[in-house]
């Protein structure tokens, strides 16, 4: 018998993943705006933590990882909020193309460093 998929409400934590391709020569301005924008996301219900990583091989590319308590905290709570409109104004004009955002369930499996 196959295991049934877990419903969003059963997940202990969600990891949002987005590759952000920034328009050429706009990295410094993007990073300055993200400095402000991260305060918005950090204030949202269900927010746990985030990381913004810059790609070594493609310097105009960033990886945004955001941990949420549950999927709806991001998809409904954050995206449906007035704060999201401010986030959009600060950041969305930097993206080319617009990023695909996907979510992962954190299942608790991890390797131990050695």
Biopython code that builds the backbone (N, CA, C, O; Angstrom):
import numpy as np
from Bio.PDB.StructureBuilder import StructureBuilder

atoms = [
    (1, "UNK", "N", (0.845, -1.183, 0.000)),
    (1, "UNK", "CA", (0.000, 0.000, 0.000)),
    (1, "UNK", "C", (0.887, 1.240, 0.000)),
    (1, "UNK", "O", (1.839, 1.327, 0.775)),
    (2, "UNK", "N", (0.577, 2.186, -0.857)),
    (2, "UNK", "CA", (1.353, 3.413, -0.941)),
    (2, "UNK", "C", (0.903, 4.388, 0.136)),
    (2, "UNK", "O", (-0.267, 4.437, 0.514)),
    (3, "UNK", "N", (1.855, 5.152, 0.610)),
    (3, "UNK", "CA", (1.514, 6.193, 1.584)),
    (3, "UNK", "C", (0.772, 7.317, 0.882)),
    (3, "UNK", "O", (1.128, 7.698, -0.233)),
    (4, "UNK", "N", (-0.243, 7.842, 1.517)),
    (4, "UNK", "CA", (-0.973, 8.958, 0.943)),
    (4, "UNK", "C", (-0.179, 10.239, 1.163)),
    (4, "UNK", "O", (0.556, 10.356, 2.144)),
    (5, "UNK", "N", (-0.324, 11.197, 0.255)),
    (5, "UNK", "CA", (0.374, 12.475, 0.428)),
    (5, "UNK", "C", (-0.120, 13.186, 1.688)),
    (5, "UNK", "O", (-1.293, 13.091, 2.052)),
    (6, "UNK", "N", (0.771, 13.880, 2.328)),
    (6, "UNK", "CA", (0.382, 14.645, 3.510)),
    (6, "UNK", "C", (-0.299, 15.929, 3.084)),
    (6, "UNK", "O", (0.098, 16.564, 2.107)),
    (7, "UNK", "N", (-1.322, 16.303, 3.822)),
    (7, "UNK", "CA", (-1.984, 17.586, 3.569)),
    (7, "UNK", "C", (-1.128, 18.700, 4.152)),
    (7, "UNK", "O", (-0.347, 18.485, 5.079)),
    (8, "UNK", "N", (-1.290, 19.902, 3.588)),
    (8, "UNK", "CA", (-0.494, 21.037, 4.031)),
    (8, "UNK", "C", (-0.555, 21.234, 5.540)),
    (8, "UNK", "O", (0.464, 21.519, 6.170)),
    (9, "UNK", "N", (-1.724, 21.087, 6.114)),
    (9, "UNK", "CA", (-1.877, 21.333, 7.544)),
    (9, "UNK", "C", (-1.146, 20.299, 8.389)),
    (9, "UNK", "O", (-0.934, 20.518, 9.582)),
    (10, "UNK", "N", (-0.748, 19.154, 7.779)),
    (10, "UNK", "CA", (-0.023, 18.136, 8.517)),
    (10, "UNK", "C", (1.483, 18.398, 8.526)),
    (10, "UNK", "O", (2.197, 17.842, 9.361)),
    (11, "UNK", "N", (1.972, 19.226, 7.620)),
    (11, "UNK", "CA", (3.402, 19.502, 7.553)),
    (11, "UNK", "C", (3.836, 20.316, 8.763)),
    (11, "UNK", "O", (3.143, 21.236, 9.197)),
    (12, "UNK", "N", (4.983, 19.960, 9.292)),
    (12, "UNK", "CA", (5.494, 20.686, 10.441)),
    (12, "UNK", "C", (6.111, 22.015, 10.037)),
    (12, "UNK", "O", (6.082, 22.980, 10.799)),
    (13, "UNK", "N", (6.666, 22.058, 8.839)),
    (13, "UNK", "CA", (7.316, 23.268, 8.372)),
    (13, "UNK", "C", (7.394, 23.218, 6.854)),
    (13, "UNK", "O", (7.459, 22.142, 6.259)),
    (14, "UNK", "N", (7.387, 24.392, 6.233)),
    (14, "UNK", "CA", (7.453, 24.510, 4.777)),
    (14, "UNK", "C", (8.670, 25.357, 4.413)),
    (14, "UNK", "O", (8.969, 26.350, 5.076)),
    (15, "UNK", "N", (9.360, 24.957, 3.362)),
    (15, "UNK", "CA", (10.468, 25.740, 2.842)),
    (15, "UNK", "C", (10.078, 26.274, 1.470)),
    (15, "UNK", "O", (9.864, 25.511, 0.528)),
    (16, "UNK", "N", (9.991, 27.583, 1.375)),
    (16, "UNK", "CA", (9.729, 28.261, 0.104)),
    (16, "UNK", "C", (11.068, 28.420, -0.615)),
    (16, "UNK", "O", (12.073, 28.780, -0.002)),
    (17, "UNK", "N", (11.070, 28.147, -1.915)),
    (17, "UNK", "CA", (12.295, 28.198, -2.718)),
    (17, "UNK", "C", (12.024, 29.041, -3.954)),
    (17, "UNK", "O", (11.074, 28.779, -4.691)),
    (18, "UNK", "N", (12.857, 30.054, -4.185)),
    (18, "UNK", "CA", (12.709, 30.884, -5.379)),
    (18, "UNK", "C", (14.093, 31.269, -5.890)),
    (18, "UNK", "O", (14.934, 31.765, -5.140)),
    (19, "UNK", "N", (14.312, 31.032, -7.180)),
    (19, "UNK", "CA", (15.520, 31.512, -7.848)),
    (19, "UNK", "C", (15.192, 32.889, -8.409)),
    (19, "UNK", "O", (14.275, 33.036, -9.217)),
    (20, "UNK", "N", (15.941, 33.887, -7.979)),
    (20, "UNK", "CA", (15.696, 35.267, -8.388)),
    (20, "UNK", "C", (16.779, 35.688, -9.375)),
    (20, "UNK", "O", (17.943, 35.831, -9.000)),
    (21, "UNK", "N", (16.405, 35.885, -10.617)),
    (21, "UNK", "CA", (17.322, 36.395, -11.633)),
    (21, "UNK", "C", (17.135, 37.900, -11.699)),
    (21, "UNK", "O", (16.063, 38.393, -12.049)),
    (22, "UNK", "N", (18.191, 38.620, -11.359)),
    (22, "UNK", "CA", (18.137, 40.073, -11.270)),
    (22, "UNK", "C", (18.651, 40.685, -12.570)),
    (22, "UNK", "O", (19.623, 40.204, -13.151)),
    (23, "UNK", "N", (17.997, 41.735, -13.013)),
    (23, "UNK", "CA", (18.411, 42.425, -14.238)),
    (23, "UNK", "C", (19.870, 42.879, -14.104)),
    (23, "UNK", "O", (20.315, 43.223, -13.009)),
    (24, "UNK", "N", (20.606, 42.878, -15.206)),
    (24, "UNK", "CA", (22.031, 43.253, -15.162)),
    (24, "UNK", "C", (22.269, 44.611, -14.500)),
    (24, "UNK", "O", (21.500, 45.558, -14.666)),
    (25, "UNK", "N", (23.357, 44.662, -13.751)),
    (25, "UNK", "CA", (23.832, 45.885, -13.097)),
    (25, "UNK", "C", (22.876, 46.437, -12.046)),
    (25, "UNK", "O", (22.915, 47.627, -11.732)),
    (26, "UNK", "N", (22.015, 45.575, -11.499)),
    (26, "UNK", "CA", (21.078, 46.050, -10.476)),
    (26, "UNK", "C", (21.238, 45.309, -9.145)),
    (26, "UNK", "O", (20.385, 45.423, -8.265)),
    (27, "UNK", "N", (22.318, 44.561, -9.000)),
    (27, "UNK", "CA", (22.523, 43.780, -7.782)),
    (27, "UNK", "C", (22.559, 44.647, -6.519)),
    (27, "UNK", "O", (21.886, 44.342, -5.534)),
    (28, "UNK", "N", (23.341, 45.719, -6.551)),
    (28, "UNK", "CA", (23.483, 46.556, -5.363)),
    (28, "UNK", "C", (22.144, 47.168, -4.959)),
    (28, "UNK", "O", (21.797, 47.194, -3.779)),
    (29, "UNK", "N", (21.397, 47.657, -5.944)),
    (29, "UNK", "CA", (20.087, 48.247, -5.646)),
    (29, "UNK", "C", (19.118, 47.180, -5.140)),
    (29, "UNK", "O", (18.357, 47.423, -4.204)),
    (30, "UNK", "N", (19.146, 45.985, -5.766)),
    (30, "UNK", "CA", (18.298, 44.886, -5.308)),
    (30, "UNK", "C", (18.612, 44.531, -3.860)),
    (30, "UNK", "O", (17.703, 44.397, -3.041)),
    (31, "UNK", "N", (19.883, 44.380, -3.543)),
    (31, "UNK", "CA", (20.270, 44.010, -2.177)),
    (31, "UNK", "C", (19.854, 45.081, -1.168)),
    (31, "UNK", "O", (19.438, 44.750, -0.058)),
    (32, "UNK", "N", (19.957, 46.333, -1.530)),
    (32, "UNK", "CA", (19.516, 47.420, -0.642)),
    (32, "UNK", "C", (18.009, 47.357, -0.419)),
    (32, "UNK", "O", (17.541, 47.539, 0.705)),
    (33, "UNK", "N", (17.254, 47.104, -1.469)),
    (33, "UNK", "CA", (15.798, 46.990, -1.336)),
    (33, "UNK", "C", (15.413, 45.733, -0.565)),
    (33, "UNK", "O", (14.452, 45.746, 0.205)),
    (34, "UNK", "N", (16.156, 44.650, -0.769)),
    (34, "UNK", "CA", (15.859, 43.425, -0.024)),
    (34, "UNK", "C", (16.094, 43.634, 1.465)),
    (34, "UNK", "O", (15.387, 43.058, 2.293)),
    (35, "UNK", "N", (17.074, 44.449, 1.808)),
    (35, "UNK", "CA", (17.340, 44.758, 3.220)),
    (35, "UNK", "C", (16.073, 45.307, 3.884)),
    (35, "UNK", "O", (15.764, 44.956, 5.023)),
    (36, "UNK", "N", (15.344, 46.167, 3.170)),
    (36, "UNK", "CA", (14.073, 46.704, 3.682)),
    (36, "UNK", "C", (12.972, 45.639, 3.626)),
    (36, "UNK", "O", (12.206, 45.474, 4.576)),
    (37, "UNK", "N", (12.907, 44.928, 2.512)),
    (37, "UNK", "CA", (11.825, 43.956, 2.298)),
    (37, "UNK", "C", (11.870, 42.807, 3.293)),
    (37, "UNK", "O", (10.825, 42.280, 3.676)),
    (38, "UNK", "N", (13.060, 42.414, 3.714)),
    (38, "UNK", "CA", (13.137, 41.285, 4.640)),
    (38, "UNK", "C", (12.475, 41.597, 5.982)),
    (38, "UNK", "O", (12.030, 40.688, 6.683)),
    (39, "UNK", "N", (12.412, 42.862, 6.334)),
    (39, "UNK", "CA", (11.714, 43.238, 7.560)),
    (39, "UNK", "C", (10.210, 43.000, 7.428)),
    (39, "UNK", "O", (9.534, 42.688, 8.408)),
    (40, "UNK", "N", (9.699, 43.148, 6.216)),
    (40, "UNK", "CA", (8.276, 42.913, 5.962)),
    (40, "UNK", "C", (7.956, 41.440, 6.157)),
    (40, "UNK", "O", (7.048, 41.085, 6.909)),
    (41, "UNK", "N", (8.706, 40.590, 5.477)),
    (41, "UNK", "CA", (8.399, 39.155, 5.536)),
    (41, "UNK", "C", (8.610, 38.603, 6.946)),
    (41, "UNK", "O", (7.867, 37.731, 7.397)),
    (42, "UNK", "N", (9.626, 39.117, 7.634)),
    (42, "UNK", "CA", (9.921, 38.635, 8.984)),
    (42, "UNK", "C", (8.820, 38.987, 9.983)),
    (42, "UNK", "O", (8.740, 38.386, 11.054)),
    (43, "UNK", "N", (7.977, 39.953, 9.641)),
    (43, "UNK", "CA", (6.903, 40.367, 10.553)),
    (43, "UNK", "C", (5.608, 39.572, 10.353)),
    (43, "UNK", "O", (4.641, 39.773, 11.088)),
    (44, "UNK", "N", (5.585, 38.669, 9.361)),
    (44, "UNK", "CA", (4.346, 37.972, 9.011)),
    (44, "UNK", "C", (4.075, 36.781, 9.924)),
    (44, "UNK", "O", (4.998, 36.138, 10.424)),
    (45, "UNK", "N", (2.782, 36.502, 10.133)),
    (45, "UNK", "CA", (2.387, 35.324, 10.902)),
    (45, "UNK", "C", (2.884, 34.073, 10.191)),
    (45, "UNK", "O", (2.777, 33.966, 8.969)),
    (46, "UNK", "N", (3.418, 33.141, 10.941)),
    (46, "UNK", "CA", (3.883, 31.876, 10.392)),
    (46, "UNK", "C", (5.298, 31.904, 9.855)),
    (46, "UNK", "O", (5.849, 30.856, 9.518)),
    (47, "UNK", "N", (5.901, 33.087, 9.769)),
    (47, "UNK", "CA", (7.289, 33.203, 9.320)),
    (47, "UNK", "C", (8.211, 32.588, 10.368)),
    (47, "UNK", "O", (8.020, 32.786, 11.568)),
    (48, "UNK", "N", (9.218, 31.837, 9.901)),
    (48, "UNK", "CA", (10.212, 31.265, 10.814)),
    (48, "UNK", "C", (11.588, 31.885, 10.566)),
    (48, "UNK", "O", (12.210, 32.414, 11.487)),
    (49, "UNK", "N", (12.060, 31.817, 9.317)),
    (49, "UNK", "CA", (13.379, 32.364, 8.993)),
    (49, "UNK", "C", (13.525, 32.459, 7.483)),
    (49, "UNK", "O", (12.689, 31.952, 6.735)),
    (50, "UNK", "N", (14.598, 33.116, 7.037)),
    (50, "UNK", "CA", (14.881, 33.184, 5.607)),
    (50, "UNK", "C", (16.383, 33.328, 5.379)),
    (50, "UNK", "O", (17.143, 33.702, 6.272)),
    (51, "UNK", "N", (16.776, 33.015, 4.143)),
    (51, "UNK", "CA", (18.146, 33.214, 3.685)),
    (51, "UNK", "C", (18.089, 33.721, 2.253)),
    (51, "UNK", "O", (17.254, 33.282, 1.462)),
    (52, "UNK", "N", (18.969, 34.633, 1.930)),
    (52, "UNK", "CA", (19.157, 35.072, 0.555)),
    (52, "UNK", "C", (20.605, 34.759, 0.205)),
    (52, "UNK", "O", (21.531, 35.268, 0.837)),
    (53, "UNK", "N", (20.793, 33.913, -0.812)),
    (53, "UNK", "CA", (22.125, 33.464, -1.210)),
    (53, "UNK", "C", (22.410, 33.951, -2.618)),
    (53, "UNK", "O", (21.545, 33.878, -3.492)),
    (54, "UNK", "N", (23.621, 34.448, -2.842)),
    (54, "UNK", "CA", (24.023, 34.910, -4.178)),
    (54, "UNK", "C", (24.833, 33.825, -4.859)),
    (54, "UNK", "O", (25.739, 33.249, -4.257)),
    (55, "UNK", "N", (24.511, 33.544, -6.110)),
    (55, "UNK", "CA", (25.171, 32.496, -6.875)),
    (55, "UNK", "C", (26.598, 32.920, -7.236)),
    (55, "UNK", "O", (26.827, 34.056, -7.651)),
    (56, "UNK", "N", (27.534, 32.019, -7.079)),
    (56, "UNK", "CA", (28.929, 32.296, -7.415)),
    (56, "UNK", "C", (29.127, 32.287, -8.929)),
    (56, "UNK", "O", (29.791, 33.169, -9.474)),
    (57, "UNK", "N", (28.558, 31.299, -9.604)),
    (57, "UNK", "CA", (28.757, 31.165, -11.046)),
    (57, "UNK", "C", (27.943, 32.170, -11.864)),
    (57, "UNK", "O", (28.351, 32.553, -12.961)),
    (58, "UNK", "N", (26.819, 32.590, -11.344)),
    (58, "UNK", "CA", (25.951, 33.554, -12.041)),
    (58, "UNK", "C", (25.613, 34.671, -11.056)),
    (58, "UNK", "O", (24.579, 34.604, -10.391)),
    (59, "UNK", "N", (26.455, 35.690, -10.947)),
    (59, "UNK", "CA", (26.304, 36.717, -9.898)),
    (59, "UNK", "C", (24.988, 37.485, -9.895)),
    (59, "UNK", "O", (24.657, 38.112, -8.889)),
    (60, "UNK", "N", (24.233, 37.457, -10.982)),
    (60, "UNK", "CA", (22.927, 38.130, -10.993)),
    (60, "UNK", "C", (21.810, 37.210, -10.520)),
    (60, "UNK", "O", (20.635, 37.573, -10.577)),
    (61, "UNK", "N", (22.173, 36.025, -10.054)),
    (61, "UNK", "CA", (21.166, 35.051, -9.614)),
    (61, "UNK", "C", (21.268, 34.856, -8.101)),
    (61, "UNK", "O", (22.358, 34.737, -7.540)),
    (62, "UNK", "N", (20.108, 34.826, -7.465)),
    (62, "UNK", "CA", (20.014, 34.632, -6.016)),
    (62, "UNK", "C", (19.068, 33.480, -5.740)),
    (62, "UNK", "O", (18.188, 33.171, -6.544)),
    (63, "UNK", "N", (19.261, 32.856, -4.603)),
    (63, "UNK", "CA", (18.345, 31.831, -4.115)),
    (63, "UNK", "C", (17.721, 32.358, -2.833)),
    (63, "UNK", "O", (18.421, 32.670, -1.870)),
    (64, "UNK", "N", (16.397, 32.453, -2.832)),
    (64, "UNK", "CA", (15.670, 32.875, -1.637)),
    (64, "UNK", "C", (15.020, 31.652, -1.020)),
    (64, "UNK", "O", (14.263, 30.939, -1.679)),
    (65, "UNK", "N", (15.320, 31.416, 0.245)),
    (65, "UNK", "CA", (14.724, 30.323, 1.012)),
    (65, "UNK", "C", (14.008, 30.934, 2.209)),
    (65, "UNK", "O", (14.597, 31.696, 2.976)),
    (66, "UNK", "N", (12.733, 30.592, 2.362)),
    (66, "UNK", "CA", (11.956, 31.105, 3.489)),
    (66, "UNK", "C", (11.273, 29.924, 4.168)),
    (66, "UNK", "O", (10.601, 29.128, 3.512)),
    (67, "UNK", "N", (11.444, 29.813, 5.471)),
    (67, "UNK", "CA", (10.755, 28.780, 6.247)),
    (67, "UNK", "C", (9.475, 29.376, 6.822)),
    (67, "UNK", "O", (9.464, 30.455, 7.414)),
    (68, "UNK", "N", (8.395, 28.617, 6.618)),
    (68, "UNK", "CA", (7.078, 28.996, 7.123)),
    (68, "UNK", "C", (6.544, 27.867, 7.994)),
    (68, "UNK", "O", (6.912, 26.707, 7.806)),
    (69, "UNK", "N", (5.682, 28.201, 8.939)),
    (69, "UNK", "CA", (5.057, 27.175, 9.771)),
    (69, "UNK", "C", (4.174, 26.261, 8.925)),
    (69, "UNK", "O", (4.169, 25.046, 9.119)),
    (70, "UNK", "N", (3.429, 26.844, 7.990)),
    (70, "UNK", "CA", (2.590, 26.044, 7.087)),
    (70, "UNK", "C", (2.448, 26.775, 5.759)),
    (70, "UNK", "O", (2.682, 27.980, 5.671)),
    (71, "UNK", "N", (2.068, 26.041, 4.744)),
    (71, "UNK", "CA", (1.983, 26.576, 3.387)),
    (71, "UNK", "C", (1.077, 27.804, 3.312)),
    (71, "UNK", "O", (1.415, 28.791, 2.659)),
    (72, "UNK", "N", (-0.061, 27.740, 3.976)),
    (72, "UNK", "CA", (-1.034, 28.833, 3.920)),
    (72, "UNK", "C", (-0.484, 30.136, 4.511)),
    (72, "UNK", "O", (-0.945, 31.219, 4.149)),
    (73, "UNK", "N", (0.482, 30.044, 5.405)),
    (73, "UNK", "CA", (1.087, 31.267, 5.942)),
    (73, "UNK", "C", (1.732, 32.082, 4.823)),
    (73, "UNK", "O", (1.737, 33.312, 4.869)),
    (74, "UNK", "N", (2.276, 31.392, 3.816)),
    (74, "UNK", "CA", (2.870, 32.086, 2.677)),
    (74, "UNK", "C", (1.829, 32.396, 1.604)),
    (74, "UNK", "O", (1.681, 33.545, 1.188)),
    (75, "UNK", "N", (1.106, 31.361, 1.160)),
    (75, "UNK", "CA", (0.240, 31.501, -0.012)),
    (75, "UNK", "C", (-1.003, 32.347, 0.246)),
    (75, "UNK", "O", (-1.477, 33.044, -0.651)),
    (76, "UNK", "N", (-1.519, 32.290, 1.437)),
    (76, "UNK", "CA", (-2.732, 33.049, 1.765)),
    (76, "UNK", "C", (-2.397, 34.234, 2.669)),
    (76, "UNK", "O", (-2.742, 35.376, 2.362)),
    (77, "UNK", "N", (-1.721, 33.954, 3.787)),
    (77, "UNK", "CA", (-1.420, 35.009, 4.753)),
    (77, "UNK", "C", (-0.550, 36.116, 4.191)),
    (77, "UNK", "O", (-0.944, 37.282, 4.201)),
    (78, "UNK", "N", (0.637, 35.761, 3.698)),
    (78, "UNK", "CA", (1.560, 36.773, 3.187)),
    (78, "UNK", "C", (1.094, 37.330, 1.854)),
    (78, "UNK", "O", (0.971, 38.545, 1.702)),
    (79, "UNK", "N", (0.833, 36.463, 0.889)),
    (79, "UNK", "CA", (0.471, 36.953, -0.451)),
    (79, "UNK", "C", (-0.862, 37.692, -0.479)),
    (79, "UNK", "O", (-1.102, 38.495, -1.381)),
    (80, "UNK", "N", (-1.719, 37.437, 0.481)),
    (80, "UNK", "CA", (-3.001, 38.125, 0.539)),
    (80, "UNK", "C", (-2.999, 39.367, 1.407)),
    (80, "UNK", "O", (-4.043, 39.978, 1.629)),
    (81, "UNK", "N", (-1.831, 39.738, 1.895)),
    (81, "UNK", "CA", (-1.747, 40.846, 2.848)),
    (81, "UNK", "C", (-1.377, 42.163, 2.187)),
    (81, "UNK", "O", (-0.810, 42.169, 1.094)),
    (82, "UNK", "N", (-1.691, 43.283, 2.837)),
    (82, "UNK", "CA", (-1.233, 44.589, 2.353)),
    (82, "UNK", "C", (0.300, 44.682, 2.343)),
    (82, "UNK", "O", (0.879, 45.386, 1.515)),
    (83, "UNK", "N", (0.944, 43.973, 3.260)),
    (83, "UNK", "CA", (2.407, 43.983, 3.320)),
    (83, "UNK", "C", (3.018, 43.399, 2.050)),
    (83, "UNK", "O", (4.094, 43.818, 1.623)),
    (84, "UNK", "N", (2.329, 42.428, 1.446)),
    (84, "UNK", "CA", (2.829, 41.842, 0.199)),
    (84, "UNK", "C", (2.882, 42.882, -0.912)),
    (84, "UNK", "O", (3.776, 42.840, -1.757)),
    (85, "UNK", "N", (1.942, 43.806, -0.920)),
    (85, "UNK", "CA", (1.954, 44.864, -1.938)),
    (85, "UNK", "C", (3.202, 45.735, -1.788)),
    (85, "UNK", "O", (3.787, 46.163, -2.782)),
    (86, "UNK", "N", (3.600, 45.992, -0.562)),
    (86, "UNK", "CA", (4.829, 46.755, -0.319)),
    (86, "UNK", "C", (6.053, 45.939, -0.754)),
    (86, "UNK", "O", (6.981, 46.490, -1.347)),
    (87, "UNK", "N", (6.062, 44.637, -0.466)),
    (87, "UNK", "CA", (7.125, 43.717, -0.908)),
    (87, "UNK", "C", (7.257, 43.765, -2.426)),
    (87, "UNK", "O", (8.360, 43.872, -2.963)),
    (88, "UNK", "N", (6.114, 43.684, -3.108)),
    (88, "UNK", "CA", (6.100, 43.726, -4.575)),
    (88, "UNK", "C", (6.715, 45.022, -5.105)),
    (88, "UNK", "O", (7.534, 44.998, -6.024)),
    (89, "UNK", "N", (6.315, 46.149, -4.520)),
    (89, "UNK", "CA", (6.846, 47.447, -4.977)),
    (89, "UNK", "C", (8.356, 47.530, -4.791)),
    (89, "UNK", "O", (9.054, 48.111, -5.622)),
    (90, "UNK", "N", (8.859, 46.957, -3.711)),
    (90, "UNK", "CA", (10.289, 47.006, -3.437)),
    (90, "UNK", "C", (11.103, 46.100, -4.358)),
    (90, "UNK", "O", (12.206, 46.467, -4.764)),
    (91, "UNK", "N", (10.569, 44.910, -4.697)),
    (91, "UNK", "CA", (11.413, 43.885, -5.315)),
    (91, "UNK", "C", (11.042, 43.419, -6.715)),
    (91, "UNK", "O", (11.936, 43.093, -7.495)),
    (92, "UNK", "N", (9.781, 43.376, -7.057)),
    (92, "UNK", "CA", (9.380, 42.675, -8.283)),
    (92, "UNK", "C", (9.933, 43.285, -9.573)),
    (92, "UNK", "O", (10.068, 42.573, -10.568)),
    (93, "UNK", "N", (10.248, 44.551, -9.584)),
    (93, "UNK", "CA", (10.772, 45.168, -10.806)),
    (93, "UNK", "C", (12.218, 44.763, -11.108)),
    (93, "UNK", "O", (12.725, 45.069, -12.188)),
    (94, "UNK", "N", (12.883, 44.086, -10.184)),
    (94, "UNK", "CA", (14.261, 43.637, -10.410)),
    (94, "UNK", "C", (14.337, 42.316, -11.173)),
    (94, "UNK", "O", (15.377, 42.008, -11.755)),
    (95, "UNK", "N", (13.262, 41.531, -11.183)),
    (95, "UNK", "CA", (13.307, 40.163, -11.697)),
    (95, "UNK", "C", (13.149, 40.098, -13.214)),
    (95, "UNK", "O", (12.301, 40.772, -13.799)),
    (96, "UNK", "N", (13.994, 39.264, -13.835)),
    (96, "UNK", "CA", (13.862, 38.999, -15.263)),
    (96, "UNK", "C", (14.461, 37.633, -15.562)),
    (96, "UNK", "O", (15.685, 37.503, -15.602)),
    (97, "UNK", "N", (13.641, 36.616, -15.773)),
    (97, "UNK", "CA", (12.175, 36.615, -15.763)),
    (97, "UNK", "C", (11.642, 36.563, -14.333)),
    (97, "UNK", "O", (12.405, 36.461, -13.372)),
    (98, "UNK", "N", (10.318, 36.636, -14.216)),
    (98, "UNK", "CA", (9.704, 36.555, -12.896)),
    (98, "UNK", "C", (9.937, 35.150, -12.342)),
    (98, "UNK", "O", (9.777, 34.171, -13.069)),
    (99, "UNK", "N", (10.310, 35.036, -11.069)),
    (99, "UNK", "CA", (10.675, 33.728, -10.514)),
    (99, "UNK", "C", (9.487, 32.794, -10.301)),
    (99, "UNK", "O", (8.363, 33.217, -10.031)),
    (100, "UNK", "N", (9.787, 31.518, -10.435)),
    (100, "UNK", "CA", (8.838, 30.477, -10.037)),
    (100, "UNK", "C", (9.107, 30.182, -8.570)),
    (100, "UNK", "O", (10.251, 29.956, -8.175)),
    (101, "UNK", "N", (8.061, 30.184, -7.772)),
    (101, "UNK", "CA", (8.178, 29.896, -6.347)),
    (101, "UNK", "C", (7.597, 28.515, -6.108)),
    (101, "UNK", "O", (6.463, 28.230, -6.494)),
    (102, "UNK", "N", (8.391, 27.653, -5.462)),
    (102, "UNK", "CA", (7.911, 26.319, -5.129)),
    (102, "UNK", "C", (8.124, 26.073, -3.642)),
    (102, "UNK", "O", (8.923, 26.752, -2.997)),
    (103, "UNK", "N", (7.408, 25.107, -3.113)),
    (103, "UNK", "CA", (7.425, 24.835, -1.688)),
    (103, "UNK", "C", (7.804, 23.376, -1.428)),
    (103, "UNK", "O", (7.442, 22.475, -2.185)),
    (104, "UNK", "N", (8.530, 23.177, -0.355)),
    (104, "UNK", "CA", (8.954, 21.850, 0.053)),
    (104, "UNK", "C", (8.523, 21.616, 1.494)),
    (104, "UNK", "O", (8.576, 22.520, 2.327)),
    (105, "UNK", "N", (8.096, 20.388, 1.774)),
    (105, "UNK", "CA", (7.785, 19.997, 3.143)),
    (105, "UNK", "C", (9.090, 19.564, 3.800)),
    (105, "UNK", "O", (9.809, 18.727, 3.253)),
    (106, "UNK", "N", (9.395, 20.110, 4.940)),
    (106, "UNK", "CA", (10.595, 19.708, 5.662)),
    (106, "UNK", "C", (10.252, 18.457, 6.465)),
    (106, "UNK", "O", (9.462, 18.491, 7.408)),
    (107, "UNK", "N", (10.872, 17.356, 6.057)),
    (107, "UNK", "CA", (10.464, 16.057, 6.620)),
    (107, "UNK", "C", (11.346, 15.592, 7.777)),
    (107, "UNK", "O", (11.114, 14.513, 8.323)),
    (108, "UNK", "N", (12.334, 16.367, 8.157)),
    (108, "UNK", "CA", (13.131, 16.023, 9.330)),
    (108, "UNK", "C", (14.296, 15.105, 9.046)),
    (108, "UNK", "O", (15.012, 14.734, 9.976)),
    (109, "UNK", "N", (14.517, 14.722, 7.802)),
    (109, "UNK", "CA", (15.646, 13.860, 7.467)),
    (109, "UNK", "C", (16.843, 14.741, 7.129)),
    (109, "UNK", "O", (16.746, 15.625, 6.279)),
    (110, "UNK", "N", (17.948, 14.506, 7.780)),
    (110, "UNK", "CA", (19.157, 15.282, 7.505)),
    (110, "UNK", "C", (20.377, 14.429, 7.805)),
    (110, "UNK", "O", (20.331, 13.531, 8.645)),
    (111, "UNK", "N", (21.446, 14.715, 7.123)),
    (111, "UNK", "CA", (22.686, 13.999, 7.401)),
    (111, "UNK", "C", (23.436, 14.724, 8.505)),
    (111, "UNK", "O", (23.257, 15.923, 8.720)),
    (112, "UNK", "N", (24.257, 13.989, 9.182)),
    (112, "UNK", "CA", (25.085, 14.567, 10.234)),
    (112, "UNK", "C", (26.458, 14.819, 9.668)),
    (112, "UNK", "O", (27.022, 13.973, 8.974)),
    (113, "UNK", "N", (26.998, 15.987, 9.964)),
    (113, "UNK", "CA", (28.332, 16.334, 9.489)),
    (113, "UNK", "C", (29.371, 15.390, 10.064)),
    (113, "UNK", "O", (29.207, 14.859, 11.162)),
    (114, "UNK", "N", (30.452, 15.187, 9.301)),
    (114, "UNK", "CA", (31.450, 14.249, 9.804)),
    (114, "UNK", "C", (32.827, 14.701, 9.642)),
    (114, "UNK", "O", (33.758, 13.994, 10.027)),
]
sb = StructureBuilder()
sb.init_structure("model")
sb.init_model(0)
sb.init_chain("A")
sb.init_seg("    ")
for serial, (resi, resn, name, xyz) in enumerate(atoms, 1):
    if name == "N":
        sb.init_residue(resn, " ", resi, " ")
    sb.init_atom(name, np.array(xyz, "f"), 0.0, 1.0, " ", f" {name:<3s}", serial, name[0])
structure = sb.get_structure()
